[in-house]
Amino acid sequence: MRNSEPTYSPERWDLIAEIFSSAIELPASARHAFVADASQGDGDIRREVLAMLPAGEAWRAAAWGGG
């Protein structure tokens, strides 16, 4: 069975985490444009960060009572 999850180097995960951490601090309306710019055309990074944002927002809302 083939794993459909992408395999990234530790450096690539660091970049994903850095972009995510910055994006989650922005208003929701600005996140997509920021991620597109920060990922510098790398569709895999863009998709990974965008997929993580809803969970990050839900965590922030639960932990801090809002965004």
Backbone hydrogen bonds in HBPLUS format (Angstrom, degrees):
<---DONOR---> <-ACCEPTOR-->    atom                        ^
c    i                          cat <-CA-CA->   ^        H-A-AA   ^      H-
h    n   atom  resd res      DA  || num        DHA   H-A  angle D-A-AA Bond
n    s   type  num  typ     dist DA aas  dist angle  dist       angle   num
A0012-ARG N   A0009-SER O   3.05 MM   3  5.15 120.2  2.43  98.1 112.9     1
A0013-TRP N   A0009-SER O   3.01 MM   4  6.39 158.0  2.06 155.4 161.5     2
A0014-ASP N   A0010-PRO O   2.91 MM   4  6.15 148.5  2.01 142.6 151.7     3
A0015-LEU N   A0011-GLU O   3.03 MM   4  6.35 149.6  2.13 141.6 148.9     4
A0016-ILE N   A0012-ARG O   2.93 MM   4  6.25 159.5  1.97 149.9 155.6     5
A0017-ALA N   A0013-TRP O   2.85 MM   4  6.05 162.4  1.88 150.6 155.3     6
A0018-GLU N   A0014-ASP O   2.88 MM   4  6.06 152.1  1.96 144.1 152.2     7
A0019-ILE N   A0015-LEU O   2.94 MM   4  6.16 166.0  1.96 155.3 158.1     8
A0020-PHE N   A0016-ILE O   2.89 MM   4  6.04 164.5  1.91 151.4 156.4     9
A0021-SER N   A0017-ALA O   2.86 MM   4  5.96 164.5  1.89 148.3 152.5    10
A0022-SER N   A0018-GLU O   3.14 MM   4  6.35 152.7  2.22 144.1 150.6    11
A0023-ALA N   A0019-ILE O   2.84 MM   4  5.99 163.2  1.87 153.2 158.8    12
A0024-ILE N   A0020-PHE O   2.89 MM   4  5.98 162.5  1.92 160.8 163.1    13
A0025-GLU N   A0022-SER O   3.25 MM   3  5.53 142.1  2.40 103.2 113.3    14
A0026-LEU N   A0023-ALA O   3.02 MM   3  5.35 154.5  2.08 110.1 118.1    15
A0030-ALA N   A0027-PRO O   2.87 MM   3  5.54 158.2  1.92 123.6 130.3    16
A0031-ARG N   A0028-ALA O   3.34 MM   3  5.38 154.4  2.41 103.4 110.5    17
A0034-PHE N   A0030-ALA O   3.15 MM   4  6.27 160.2  2.19 150.2 156.3    18
A0035-VAL N   A0031-ARG O   2.84 MM   4  6.01 170.7  1.85 163.3 164.9    19
A0036-ALA N   A0032-HIS O   2.94 MM   4  6.09 163.0  1.97 150.6 155.7    20
A0037-ASP N   A0033-ALA O   3.03 MM   4  6.19 158.2  2.08 147.0 152.5    21
A0038-ALA N   A0034-PHE O   2.77 MM   4  5.95 170.4  1.78 159.7 162.8    22
A0039-SER N   A0035-VAL O   2.91 MM   4  5.86 147.6  2.02 148.5 154.9    23
A0040-GLN N   A0037-ASP O   3.15 MM   3  5.44 159.3  2.19 109.0 115.4    24
A0042-ASP N   A0039-SER O   2.92 MM   3  5.39 162.9  1.95 121.1 126.7    25
A0046-ARG N   A0042-ASP O   3.02 MM   4  6.28 169.8  2.03 157.4 160.8    26
A0047-ARG N   A0043-GLY O   2.88 MM   4  5.99 167.2  1.89 148.8 152.2    27
A0048-GLU N   A0044-ASP O   2.96 MM   4  6.09 160.1  2.00 146.6 152.6    28
A0049-VAL N   A0045-ILE O   2.95 MM   4  6.15 171.2  1.96 160.8 162.0    29
A0050-LEU N   A0046-ARG O   2.96 MM   4  6.10 170.3  1.97 154.5 157.8    30
A0051-ALA N   A0047-ARG O   2.89 MM   4  5.97 146.9  2.00 144.1 153.0    31
A0052-MET N   A0048-GLU O   3.12 MM   4  6.36 137.1  2.31 139.8 150.7    32
A0052-MET N   A0049-VAL O   3.00 MM   3  5.11 128.5  2.27  99.3 113.3    33
A0053-LEU N   A0049-VAL O   3.14 MM   4  6.37 137.6  2.33 151.0 162.2    34
A0056-GLY N   A0052-MET O   3.06 MM   4  6.29 157.8  2.11 154.4 161.5    35
A0057-GLU N   A0053-LEU O   2.84 MM   4  6.03 157.1  1.89 156.7 162.5    36
A0058-ALA N   A0054-PRO O   2.95 MM   4  6.16 157.4  2.00 145.2 151.4    37
A0059-TRP N   A0055-ALA O   2.93 MM   4  6.12 155.8  1.99 146.4 153.0    38
A0060-ARG N   A0056-GLY O   2.96 MM   4  6.19 162.1  2.00 147.2 151.9    39
A0061-ALA N   A0057-GLU O   2.93 MM   4  6.14 158.9  1.98 149.4 155.1    40
A0062-ALA N   A0058-ALA O   2.98 MM   4  6.18 156.4  2.04 146.1 152.3    41
A0063-ALA N   A0059-TRP O   2.80 MM   4  5.92 162.3  1.83 155.9 161.3    42
A0064-TRP N   A0060-ARG O   2.79 MM   4  5.57 158.9  1.83 147.0 152.9    43
A0065-GLY N   A0061-ALA O   2.86 MM   4  4.78 125.7  2.16 124.1 130.6    44
